[in-house]
């Protein structure tokens, strides 16, 4: 563990592993392992509890292109383990299913990723899972991604979902779907490896901020 001396008076500037886990959408154990690997700096209270430095967490966030913490960002610890965030990928290509899964698990191993192979199946799975994050290809069998998202927008629970479009279409080819794409994050498949992880991280960060607001 990367441990440092820290005076008790500064405890309010730092966070418990559970608070950081809730903020990042990770399991508490994953945050503990990040401390053990030296990715986050922590110190122990007289009672033996870890406290993670805000500066260390901010450095980890900014190193991944995410905004640093604000005082209201982290919720107070609750009883029981934090619930894992769920993501649903609606994509008919097995290659891109595997690539998205690899990227998500590498960067956000506690994100629970589910996959649907077509638009109709995606609508059904969305209703069953109620995922916090939705990743949608534009060209899908059964119903295209733009029509799918338009349908989902009629459901009240969709307002709490983070949406990311994933497509191989270039800007000109995407023009017919502009009504659904406007103002939403989009990843061009040739740039999936570089562009998707920070967009996922930003989505997780927004979810954490909303959860903290509701908890307060």
MIVEXZA-633285 format. One line per field, with one value per residue: residue number from 0; residue in one letter; x, y negated, z negated of N, C-alpha, C, CB in turn. Coordinates in steps of 0.02 Angstrom, whole numbers. Glycine has a CB too. Layout:
# residues N
k (NUM|...)
r (a|...)
n.c1 (X|...)
n.c2 (Y|...)
n.c3 (Z|...)
ca.c1 (X|...)
ca.c2 (Y|...)
ca.c3 (Z|...)
c.c1 (X|...)
c.c2 (Y|...)
c.c3 (Z|...)
cb.c1 (X|...)
cb.c2 (Y|...)
cb.c3 (Z|...)
END
This chain:
# residues 216
k (0|1|2|3|4|5|6|7|8|9|10|11|12|13|14|15|16|17|18|19|20|21|22|23|24|25|26|27|28|29|30|31|32|33|34|35|36|37|38|39|40|41|42|43|44|45|46|47|48|49|50|51|52|53|54|55|56|57|58|59|60|61|62|63|64|65|66|67|68|69|70|71|72|73|74|75|76|77|78|79|80|81|82|83|84|85|86|87|88|89|90|91|92|93|94|95|96|97|98|99|100|101|102|103|104|105|106|107|108|109|110|111|112|113|114|115|116|117|118|119|120|121|122|123|124|125|126|127|128|129|130|131|132|133|134|135|136|137|138|139|140|141|142|143|144|145|146|147|148|149|150|151|152|153|154|155|156|157|158|159|160|161|162|163|164|165|166|167|168|169|170|171|172|173|174|175|176|177|178|179|180|181|182|183|184|185|186|187|188|189|190|191|192|193|194|195|196|197|198|199|200|201|202|203|204|205|206|207|208|209|210|211|212|213|214|215)
r (x|x|x|x|x|x|x|x|x|x|x|x|x|x|x|x|x|x|x|x|x|x|x|x|x|x|x|x|x|x|x|x|x|x|x|x|x|x|x|x|x|x|x|x|x|x|x|x|x|x|x|x|x|x|x|x|x|x|x|x|x|x|x|x|x|x|x|x|x|x|x|x|x|x|x|x|x|x|x|x|x|x|x|x|x|x|x|x|x|x|x|x|x|x|x|x|x|x|x|x|x|x|x|x|x|x|x|x|x|x|x|x|x|x|x|x|x|x|x|x|x|x|x|x|x|x|x|x|x|x|x|x|x|x|x|x|x|x|x|x|x|x|x|x|x|x|x|x|x|x|x|x|x|x|x|x|x|x|x|x|x|x|x|x|x|x|x|x|x|x|x|x|x|x|x|x|x|x|x|x|x|x|x|x|x|x|x|x|x|x|x|x|x|x|x|x|x|x|x|x|x|x|x|x|x|x|x|x|x|x|x|x|x|x|x|x)
n.c1 (42|24|70|55|100|-29|-112|-248|-331|-347|-436|-561|-531|-502|-548|-648|-622|-742|-817|-742|-756|-894|-896|-820|-885|-845|-800|-771|-661|-586|-542|-463|-362|-308|-248|-154|-74|-15|-78|-166|-146|-145|-184|-187|-312|-312|-393|-368|-426|-427|-390|-409|-313|-377|-305|-232|-334|-387|-278|-276|-398|-385|-279|-340|-415|-526|-635|-577|-619|-757|-817|-950|-955|-931|-1026|-1091|-1036|-1128|-1223|-1182|-1121|-1075|-1185|-1152|-1121|-1218|-1199|-1261|-1227|-1275|-1253|-1214|-1101|-986|-850|-836|-912|-830|-716|-761|-799|-674|-604|-686|-677|-543|-517|-622|-656|-760|-876|-1028|-1055|-1171|-1234|-1324|-1381|-1456|-1575|-1708|-1694|-1612|-1698|-1783|-1691|-1649|-1763|-1769|-1647|-1622|-1506|-1371|-1287|-1288|-1236|-1241|-1248|-1270|-1316|-1415|-1485|-1660|-1709|-1649|-1514|-1543|-1684|-1712|-1663|-1746|-1867|-1840|-1829|-1956|-1981|-1987|-1880|-1770|-1714|-1618|-1512|-1349|-1296|-1206|-1162|-1102|-1018|-981|-1004|-966|-960|-1043|-1122|-1190|-1283|-1426|-1470|-1461|-1558|-1571|-1444|-1397|-1305|-1259|-1133|-1020|-936|-823|-795|-663|-586|-609|-532|-456|-550|-665|-641|-616|-741|-829|-780|-812|-951|-975|-928|-1023|-1136|-1100|-1095|-1230|-1288|-1228|-1286|-1421|-1409|-1376)
n.c2 (60|-112|-215|-360|-484|-569|-703|-697|-809|-838|-750|-774|-813|-701|-534|-388|-215|-162|-275|-322|-211|-217|-336|-309|-203|-74|82|95|174|165|33|39|123|38|-54|30|57|-63|-158|-246|-355|-327|-338|-278|-283|-304|-198|-106|-118|-149|-303|-393|-506|-660|-734|-633|-554|-650|-667|-541|-544|-657|-614|-527|-604|-656|-758|-836|-801|-877|-957|-909|-795|-663|-537|-510|-371|-218|-85|81|152|47|35|114|24|34|70|68|134|114|192|267|326|450|433|297|301|381|300|181|237|280|157|91|175|171|37|4|111|149|118|175|256|284|364|340|406|348|219|238|338|264|163|240|293|174|133|236|230|96|9|-101|-154|-166|-100|-120|-58|-133|-75|59|226|252|134|-28|-116|-251|-259|-172|-240|-351|-290|-244|-364|-399|-336|-362|-323|-328|-451|-451|-383|-366|-400|-337|-345|-228|-206|-159|-245|-388|-569|-626|-516|-499|-598|-578|-533|-632|-691|-613|-606|-728|-828|-723|-610|-531|-394|-362|-214|-180|-249|-193|-132|-235|-337|-288|-243|-368|-431|-340|-349|-482|-473|-386|-467|-572|-501|-464|-591|-628|-530|-564|-688|-653|-576|-672)
n.c3 (0|42|-73|-177|-298|-383|-453|-573|-566|-434|-382|-322|-195|-127|-70|-104|-56|-13|23|131|215|243|312|427|483|452|370|193|161|279|276|162|211|307|224|164|274|293|370|314|175|1|-175|-345|-471|-652|-690|-594|-469|-293|-213|-69|22|78|174|235|293|380|466|526|594|681|756|841|921|857|754|603|428|340|190|172|246|200|124|-42|-138|-128|-203|-160|-3|139|279|433|583|731|903|1068|1222|1386|1526|1680|1732|1697|1683|1643|1528|1448|1442|1379|1257|1210|1196|1102|990|963|924|838|735|651|711|766|906|1034|1183|1334|1489|1589|1636|1589|1491|1410|1362|1283|1188|1130|1061|967|897|861|883|831|925|1100|1250|1421|1583|1745|1867|1866|1861|1884|1808|1827|1741|1717|1725|1622|1508|1513|1483|1352|1284|1251|1134|962|876|956|952|855|906|977|1138|1276|1442|1563|1712|1883|1983|2082|2066|2167|2203|2086|2084|2113|1990|1901|1822|1710|1660|1619|1509|1432|1367|1479|1552|1678|1760|1811|1719|1598|1495|1439|1412|1345|1205|1126|1144|1085|955|925|928|820|720|722|684|554|495|502|421|300|280|264|150|59)
ca.c1 (0|59|46|90|75|-80|-141|-320|-368|-357|-477|-617|-508|-489|-607|-644|-622|-811|-837|-709|-788|-958|-882|-792|-924|-805|-807|-724|-599|-547|-509|-409|-307|-276|-203|-98|-30|14|-114|-194|-111|-190|-155|-233|-333|-293|-433|-347|-464|-392|-415|-376|-303|-413|-257|-215|-391|-391|-225|-298|-452|-360|-236|-383|-454|-588|-632|-562|-676|-781|-840|-1014|-953|-929|-1079|-1073|-1037|-1190|-1216|-1183|-1076|-1106|-1210|-1112|-1154|-1232|-1197|-1288|-1201|-1318|-1204|-1221|-1035|-952|-784|-841|-935|-771|-671|-791|-794|-604|-588|-723|-652|-475|-518|-675|-669|-820|-934|-1062|-1072|-1215|-1233|-1380|-1357|-1498|-1613|-1766|-1668|-1586|-1755|-1805|-1641|-1649|-1818|-1755|-1587|-1620|-1435|-1353|-1251|-1311|-1193|-1284|-1227|-1324|-1344|-1431|-1540|-1725|-1724|-1584|-1499|-1577|-1754|-1712|-1655|-1807|-1917|-1823|-1839|-2025|-1983|-1961|-1817|-1715|-1684|-1561|-1461|-1297|-1298|-1149|-1169|-1042|-1035|-929|-1024|-932|-1005|-1093|-1167|-1230|-1330|-1497|-1485|-1442|-1612|-1561|-1374|-1379|-1286|-1240|-1065|-1017|-870|-813|-764|-590|-554|-640|-483|-434|-604|-718|-628|-631|-813|-857|-760|-852|-1019|-973|-920|-1087|-1181|-1079|-1115|-1302|-1301|-1208|-1337|-1482|-1394|-1374)
ca.c2 (0|-175|-247|-421|-512|-619|-723|-688|-870|-842|-694|-794|-823|-636|-493|-317|-174|-154|-336|-322|-158|-243|-390|-281|-147|-14|117|72|213|139|-28|61|147|-21|-81|77|51|-129|-203|-296|-362|-323|-333|-243|-316|-265|-138|-60|-126|-186|-365|-407|-578|-693|-752|-572|-537|-700|-652|-482|-565|-701|-574|-492|-654|-669|-816|-819|-800|-936|-935|-873|-739|-598|-527|-481|-298|-187|-16|128|135|7|74|105|-9|79|41|111|121|141|195|331|353|486|402|236|323|404|244|138|274|278|89|76|214|148|-29|1|183|163|101|237|245|332|354|361|413|311|165|263|369|210|132|287|295|111|135|284|213|26|-9|-171|-175|-133|-110|-99|-65|-164|-26|121|266|246|63|-62|-146|-316|-245|-140|-292|-391|-251|-243|-430|-404|-303|-409|-301|-341|-516|-439|-343|-399|-370|-347|-312|-198|-195|-161|-294|-452|-625|-633|-459|-506|-654|-560|-515|-690|-707|-574|-611|-796|-841|-662|-586|-481|-366|-334|-150|-179|-281|-164|-117|-297|-383|-261|-243|-431|-444|-297|-378|-543|-451|-360|-525|-607|-459|-471|-657|-627|-489|-603|-740|-622|-553|-730)
ca.c3 (0|41|-134|-197|-361|-370|-517|-575|-550|-362|-360|-280|-127|-98|-62|-118|4|10|57|197|255|267|360|489|507|442|306|141|167|335|252|117|253|337|172|156|332|294|415|269|112|-56|-242|-389|-532|-712|-693|-542|-406|-241|-186|-5|31|133|226|271|335|433|514|563|639|734|800|888|956|820|710|533|383|306|124|172|293|169|76|-106|-136|-147|-223|-104|53|191|335|494|638|787|970|1121|1289|1439|1581|1713|1751|1643|1675|1602|1462|1411|1431|1327|1194|1189|1174|1041|933|947|891|786|726|613|752|786|977|1067|1255|1376|1558|1636|1605|1552|1431|1368|1328|1231|1135|1094|1013|914|859|840|875|824|986|1161|1308|1475|1653|1784|1914|1830|1888|1850|1798|1823|1677|1709|1709|1556|1457|1514|1446|1281|1255|1226|1070|911|846|1003|934|810|940|1017|1205|1321|1507|1592|1782|1935|2033|2079|2051|2219|2198|2025|2090|2105|1921|1860|1775|1648|1637|1599|1440|1396|1383|1533|1566|1744|1746|1819|1661|1539|1442|1406|1394|1302|1133|1091|1145|1033|891|914|913|752|675|717|644|484|471|492|362|241|271|236|82|15)
c.c1 (44|33|88|63|25|-112|-217|-359|-384|-404|-533|-596|-500|-552|-595|-642|-693|-835|-806|-740|-854|-947|-860|-833|-887|-824|-755|-658|-556|-510|-452|-349|-271|-228|-142|-49|3|-20|-149|-154|-161|-150|-207|-249|-309|-333|-417|-384|-423|-429|-375|-372|-343|-365|-237|-272|-398|-339|-244|-351|-426|-314|-275|-431|-520|-579|-615|-625|-694|-809|-904|-1012|-960|-984|-1052|-1078|-1105|-1176|-1221|-1139|-1112|-1128|-1168|-1153|-1162|-1229|-1226|-1260|-1248|-1278|-1208|-1155|-1002|-883|-788|-871|-874|-724|-697|-785|-723|-586|-623|-694|-581|-476|-567|-698|-733|-884|-964|-1089|-1114|-1218|-1297|-1357|-1398|-1541|-1672|-1745|-1641|-1641|-1779|-1756|-1638|-1704|-1805|-1699|-1589|-1548|-1425|-1320|-1275|-1265|-1229|-1250|-1285|-1357|-1352|-1485|-1604|-1747|-1658|-1576|-1535|-1650|-1760|-1709|-1717|-1863|-1903|-1835|-1910|-2032|-1952|-1892|-1757|-1680|-1623|-1506|-1412|-1293|-1235|-1164|-1101|-1058|-974|-946|-984|-984|-1060|-1145|-1212|-1285|-1403|-1518|-1472|-1495|-1602|-1492|-1357|-1364|-1264|-1169|-1068|-945|-870|-771|-689|-552|-581|-592|-464|-492|-655|-701|-640|-705|-849|-841|-800|-924|-1023|-968|-986|-1137|-1164|-1100|-1190|-1320|-1283|-1260|-1400|-1471|-1395|-1443)
c.c2 (-62|-216|-308|-442|-567|-639|-716|-749|-875|-788|-714|-805|-757|-593|-421|-278|-166|-216|-340|-269|-182|-296|-362|-225|-81|20|90|109|187|76|-10|86|90|-53|-36|72|-17|-177|-259|-297|-363|-322|-299|-285|-275|-200|-88|-66|-168|-251|-382|-482|-604|-709|-691|-551|-586|-686|-592|-501|-607|-664|-534|-540|-671|-728|-795|-825|-870|-913|-895|-810|-672|-590|-502|-406|-272|-115|28|106|92|51|61|70|40|39|92|88|154|136|264|363|386|455|341|251|341|346|197|172|271|210|73|112|194|85|-31|72|198|141|166|227|302|314|380|358|374|262|189|295|317|175|175|287|230|110|181|259|143|3|-83|-198|-133|-151|-80|-111|-97|-113|41|160|252|174|27|-98|-211|-306|-214|-193|-336|-356|-252|-310|-440|-372|-348|-389|-316|-406|-507|-398|-387|-362|-387|-309|-286|-181|-195|-213|-358|-508|-632|-576|-463|-559|-634|-544|-573|-706|-671|-585|-678|-801|-781|-640|-529|-459|-338|-270|-147|-210|-252|-156|-180|-339|-354|-263|-310|-449|-402|-327|-440|-525|-426|-417|-563|-567|-465|-538|-660|-587|-526|-657|-712|-600|-611|-758)
c.c3 (0|-17|-150|-265|-345|-436|-516|-556|-476|-337|-313|-208|-90|-101|-82|-53|31|48|126|242|283|321|427|518|502|377|257|148|224|315|205|157|288|288|165|214|337|341|376|205|55|-121|-286|-451|-592|-718|-638|-476|-356|-225|-124|6|90|191|268|317|393|487|557|614|697|781|851|923|922|774|639|490|360|239|125|214|259|117|10|-101|-161|-168|-161|-48|104|249|397|547|695|852|1018|1187|1339|1504|1613|1734|1691|1630|1630|1534|1419|1394|1377|1259|1167|1160|1108|981|914|905|832|770|687|649|778|857|1004|1141|1287|1448|1609|1598|1563|1487|1382|1329|1270|1172|1096|1041|955|868|828|831|867|887|1044|1218|1368|1543|1692|1830|1878|1867|1849|1842|1790|1756|1664|1690|1640|1501|1454|1475|1371|1247|1229|1158|1017|884|892|986|890|842|977|1084|1244|1386|1531|1664|1827|1987|2026|2070|2102|2215|2137|2031|2083|2033|1873|1807|1708|1618|1606|1524|1400|1414|1434|1543|1636|1735|1759|1760|1595|1481|1404|1378|1345|1228|1098|1091|1093|964|875|896|841|702|667|676|570|455|458|429|298|226|239|165|33|3)
cb.c1 (-48|50|49|81|134|-134|-123|-340|-328|-291|-506|-649|-442|-430|-631|-704|-590|-858|-817|-633|-799|-998|-828|-722|-945|-730|-799|-754|-616|-592|-560|-435|-333|-329|-240|-125|-70|85|-165|-270|-66|-234|-135|-203|-411|-303|-505|-355|-531|-383|-411|-414|-228|-448|-195|-199|-456|-382|-159|-324|-504|-325|-195|-423|-468|-610|-699|-508|-662|-836|-850|-1069|-890|-861|-1130|-1117|-980|-1241|-1268|-1254|-1050|-1059|-1284|-1087|-1115|-1302|-1124|-1366|-1128|-1387|-1131|-1264|-990|-945|-755|-883|-984|-733|-660|-864|-816|-557|-608|-797|-655|-435|-537|-735|-612|-817|-915|-1121|-1008|-1288|-1173|-1443|-1356|-1543|-1636|-1806|-1613|-1549|-1812|-1814|-1572|-1658|-1881|-1735|-1527|-1661|-1395|-1307|-1174|-1385|-1123|-1351|-1206|-1296|-1298|-1453|-1523|-1722|-1771|-1575|-1426|-1571|-1785|-1654|-1592|-1829|-1917|-1751|-1822|-2073|-1947|-2009|-1819|-1740|-1736|-1586|-1494|-1228|-1360|-1082|-1199|-1019|-1084|-922|-1099|-889|-965|-1060|-1128|-1186|-1320|-1512|-1444|-1430|-1680|-1571|-1329|-1435|-1342|-1290|-1030|-1047|-851|-777|-798|-571|-565|-670|-421|-395|-640|-731|-557|-591|-842|-830|-687|-850|-1042|-915|-866|-1116|-1175|-1004|-1095|-1338|-1263|-1139|-1353|-1503|-1326|-1330)
cb.c2 (0|-213|-197|-477|-540|-592|-795|-666|-931|-837|-659|-856|-860|-602|-496|-294|-105|-140|-398|-310|-95|-272|-436|-258|-159|-32|194|82|287|126|-75|117|197|-72|-87|148|64|-124|-163|-282|-425|-261|-403|-175|-324|-307|-155|9|-160|-143|-423|-372|-593|-757|-784|-516|-537|-770|-638|-428|-605|-761|-527|-438|-631|-607|-855|-866|-756|-975|-994|-918|-741|-585|-479|-508|-269|-189|4|137|199|-48|58|173|-72|112|21|109|148|102|180|323|297|561|383|184|382|457|205|122|347|295|38|94|288|136|-82|-44|214|128|53|255|237|331|389|316|484|360|119|313|418|160|119|358|311|52|156|351|218|16|16|-181|-166|-153|-77|-136|4|-222|-18|105|341|278|51|-111|-156|-357|-199|-91|-334|-404|-178|-223|-484|-372|-234|-413|-227|-342|-560|-405|-293|-399|-394|-321|-361|-134|-248|-92|-309|-464|-690|-633|-394|-522|-688|-500|-454|-750|-688|-500|-598|-844|-872|-606|-562|-509|-312|-384|-97|-216|-357|-96|-83|-339|-404|-190|-222|-487|-431|-225|-395|-588|-396|-310|-572|-620|-385|-463|-711|-597|-423|-635|-774|-562|-518|-783)
cb.c3 (-61|109|-193|-144|-405|-321|-533|-643|-571|-327|-419|-308|-127|-134|10|-163|-10|-50|16|189|213|209|333|476|578|442|316|71|179|395|217|71|305|360|104|151|396|313|456|255|111|-51|-270|-411|-533|-774|-689|-566|-420|-178|-239|54|41|109|196|221|293|405|478|515|600|704|759|853|1024|781|712|506|323|349|80|197|331|138|102|-163|-179|-89|-275|-80|85|215|349|520|661|779|990|1121|1298|1444|1555|1774|1780|1659|1744|1638|1467|1450|1497|1344|1204|1247|1227|1050|950|1011|941|809|691|546|811|736|1019|1036|1286|1364|1577|1678|1656|1595|1448|1410|1377|1259|1165|1143|1047|944|903|775|935|764|976|1177|1298|1473|1684|1825|1976|1758|1886|1783|1736|1881|1670|1773|1762|1549|1471|1586|1471|1272|1305|1275|1072|854|831|1075|900|747|989|980|1243|1288|1559|1551|1805|1967|2027|2142|2046|2288|2197|1967|2157|2148|1900|1903|1805|1662|1695|1617|1406|1412|1319|1598|1514|1793|1785|1883|1662|1556|1471|1455|1455|1322|1120|1122|1215|1038|892|976|962|743|703|788|667|478|522|553|365|252|338|279|80|44)
END
